[in-house]
């Protein structure tokens, strides 16, 4: 939780709230890639990118 609070504090102090959607999308994409790494869907996901 240390990294999460550090990022939130950075966004508060620097008023960089426009970075929030970018961070959320990157986290979601990384979770999709990690969770489907060993599945049958992996070749299709890698083909998209």
Secondary structure as UniProt FT lines:
FT   HELIX           2..14
FT   HELIX           17..19
FT   HELIX           20..35
FT   TURN            36..38
FT   TURN            40..41
FT   HELIX           42..48
//
